[in-house]
Amino acid sequence: MTVQLDLLKRIPYFSGVGLADLESIKKLVFERSADRAETIVFEGEPASSLYFVASGAVRIFKTSAEGKEQILSIVRPEESFNDVPIFDGGSNPASARAMGPVLLYGIKRNDVEAILRDHPQVALNVTKVLASRVRQLVSLVEDLSFRHVISRVAKILFEQISGETDRAPRLTQQEMAAMAGTAREVVGRSLKALEERGAIKLDRHRIVITDKEALQKITEVSS
Amino acid sequence: MTERPIIDAEKCDGCGLCVTVCQCNALAVVKNVVTFVEAPECDWCTDCEAVCHTGAIACPFEIIGPPS
């Protein structure tokens, strides 16, 4: 396998970069593959390379001291990850794990600096990519810090089983996120938190309310 | 019948990202549209729904009240 110029062209970092420039950038790009569930980047470790997903998907997450994971984002083809430590010289702020077989394009830290010096268009593109990343993370911080999302998710579940209908309601995590005014990633964590508190049980495609009173109590937390 | 993710063929652009993340090989792209293939029971990880950028896959949860 060799690095595909067509794919490089579609990466936002290289948007609007001429073919000749792209050919010279391509020489600095290396390939790396990862198997399902393989951790590509460990939180807290020194960062050596910037990565782009060529195929597959990568989950970016942080782990708490208790071992709980908070998904920050899912990186899809043509998107990048590990940008921040490459630019600020710090350690990896989060871990990255392959969600399936993944092919990555990587650029070593020193080579990234050379590319930015030699190709101002890439530097401009990087500011746009990072700005949109900041916007997405600010929104996630708002959800995690200021909103009692767990109580909102509890309320949604409580309302579903309090209806008149005999038919069991069905909701996706995306729909629950829209109803709670939050991100899908936060709903996933909220459901796990509700399970840990004994209010619900996640049983494959079922959410079983195991303790209605506990669930109701959680809904009463100000939101 | 095995419970399976709901696929909206109209929305699917056949990118196949869901196929790569599916841990039980329950998905395949057939004629440019993702389809559910007979496979060991889907464990409802919802990764396929999470990675789909067109919103073509839905993994709805059935919400069941406590036994009365």
HADDOCK unambig.tbl for C-alpha pairs under 7 A between the chains (distance, minus, plus):
assign (segid A and resid 56 and name CA) (segid B and resid 17 and name CA) 5.81 0.50 0.50
assign (segid A and resid 56 and name CA) (segid B and resid 20 and name CA) 5.96 0.50 0.50
assign (segid A and resid 74 and name CA) (segid B and resid 51 and name CA) 6.93 0.50 0.50
assign (segid A and resid 99 and name CA) (segid B and resid 21 and name CA) 5.17 0.50 0.50
assign (segid A and resid 100 and name CA) (segid B and resid 20 and name CA) 5.21 0.50 0.50
assign (segid A and resid 100 and name CA) (segid B and resid 21 and name CA) 4.30 0.50 0.50
assign (segid A and resid 101 and name CA) (segid B and resid 20 and name CA) 6.31 0.50 0.50
assign (segid A and resid 161 and name CA) (segid B and resid 64 and name CA) 6.76 0.50 0.50
assign (segid A and resid 161 and name CA) (segid B and resid 65 and name CA) 5.47 0.50 0.50
assign (segid A and resid 168 and name CA) (segid B and resid 62 and name CA) 6.12 0.50 0.50
assign (segid A and resid 168 and name CA) (segid B and resid 63 and name CA) 6.00 0.50 0.50
assign (segid A and resid 168 and name CA) (segid B and resid 64 and name CA) 6.30 0.50 0.50
assign (segid A and resid 169 and name CA) (segid B and resid 62 and name CA) 5.87 0.50 0.50
assign (segid A and resid 169 and name CA) (segid B and resid 63 and name CA) 5.74 0.50 0.50
assign (segid A and resid 170 and name CA) (segid B and resid 60 and name CA) 5.42 0.50 0.50
assign (segid A and resid 170 and name CA) (segid B and resid 61 and name CA) 5.11 0.50 0.50
assign (segid A and resid 170 and name CA) (segid B and resid 62 and name CA) 4.46 0.50 0.50
assign (segid A and resid 170 and name CA) (segid B and resid 63 and name CA) 6.09 0.50 0.50
assign (segid A and resid 171 and name CA) (segid B and resid 60 and name CA) 4.70 0.50 0.50
assign (segid A and resid 171 and name CA) (segid B and resid 61 and name CA) 5.21 0.50 0.50
assign (segid A and resid 171 and name CA) (segid B and resid 62 and name CA) 6.79 0.50 0.50
assign (segid A and resid 172 and name CA) (segid B and resid 58 and name CA) 6.43 0.50 0.50
assign (segid A and resid 172 and name CA) (segid B and resid 59 and name CA) 5.59 0.50 0.50
assign (segid A and resid 172 and name CA) (segid B and resid 60 and name CA) 3.96 0.50 0.50
assign (segid A and resid 172 and name CA) (segid B and resid 61 and name CA) 5.80 0.50 0.50
assign (segid A and resid 204 and name CA) (segid B and resid 43 and name CA) 5.84 0.50 0.50
assign (segid A and resid 204 and name CA) (segid B and resid 44 and name CA) 5.37 0.50 0.50
assign (segid A and resid 205 and name CA) (segid B and resid 44 and name CA) 5.85 0.50 0.50
assign (segid A and resid 205 and name CA) (segid B and resid 60 and name CA) 6.92 0.50 0.50
assign (segid A and resid 205 and name CA) (segid B and resid 61 and name CA) 4.83 0.50 0.50
assign (segid A and resid 205 and name CA) (segid B and resid 62 and name CA) 6.18 0.50 0.50
assign (segid A and resid 206 and name CA) (segid B and resid 61 and name CA) 5.12 0.50 0.50
assign (segid A and resid 206 and name CA) (segid B and resid 62 and name CA) 4.63 0.50 0.50
assign (segid A and resid 206 and name CA) (segid B and resid 63 and name CA) 5.92 0.50 0.50
assign (segid A and resid 207 and name CA) (segid B and resid 61 and name CA) 6.26 0.50 0.50
assign (segid A and resid 207 and name CA) (segid B and resid 62 and name CA) 6.03 0.50 0.50
assign (segid A and resid 207 and name CA) (segid B and resid 63 and name CA) 4.83 0.50 0.50
assign (segid A and resid 207 and name CA) (segid B and resid 64 and name CA) 6.09 0.50 0.50
assign (segid A and resid 208 and name CA) (segid B and resid 63 and name CA) 6.03 0.50 0.50
assign (segid A and resid 208 and name CA) (segid B and resid 64 and name CA) 4.76 0.50 0.50
assign (segid A and resid 208 and name CA) (segid B and resid 65 and name CA) 6.14 0.50 0.50
assign (segid A and resid 208 and name CA) (segid B and resid 66 and name CA) 6.85 0.50 0.50
assign (segid A and resid 209 and name CA) (segid B and resid 64 and name CA) 6.05 0.50 0.50
assign (segid A and resid 209 and name CA) (segid B and resid 65 and name CA) 5.04 0.50 0.50
assign (segid A and resid 209 and name CA) (segid B and resid 66 and name CA) 5.14 0.50 0.50
assign (segid A and resid 210 and name CA) (segid B and resid 66 and name CA) 5.33 0.50 0.50
assign (segid A and resid 211 and name CA) (segid B and resid 66 and name CA) 6.82 0.50 0.50
assign (segid A and resid 212 and name CA) (segid B and resid 66 and name CA) 6.72 0.50 0.50
